[in-house]
Amino acid sequence: MDNGDIIVNAEEFFITTHTSMNGSGGMSTYTIYHFNDIMSVRLDKDGDLKWARNINKAQTGLTNSSYTSIPVDETTYFFINCSDNIKKLSADRIAFKQTKAKKSNLYMISIDKNGAFDFEKLIDDKDSKVYYKVNDGVVNLNDRTVILPGKKKKYTNFKDQVLTFLTD
């Protein structure tokens, strides 16, 4: 940041692999990718902690899981997909719930200079024929933009779409 502070954003990520045997002795193995809570930490130029925040979520899959973030001045923005079922927790915290890729809403979460966060729904799944792949976002710090690739929700004729966010 201009004042020497640093913001670190990280996500709990792990992989589980499961193997099972069917009735005729055949084996099948599948892998699940888990994208859980996002942690955001702000340190001053001397390395002292200013704040630490946790964005509660639990998602599996690759299509619409994870997040993209961008710092703009004193605020950090996160773009995530989730359902409308957002749970209010104690200590001014919230938890986002996963939904199917083709039923996901696009949300923007912001954390301000004091560590307070807010969120808003940018796109409701009912209003869009596209879901956005927040794990593949492209960030341009100079232009203060985020580009999110998207896919049409239909199973046939998948066509890429692109959504660009400009921040002021």
Summary of the structure (lengths in Angstrom):
residues: 168
radius of gyration: 18.0
end to end distance: 16.2
largest distance: 65.0
contacts: 450
relative contact order: 0.16
helix: 5%
strand: 60%
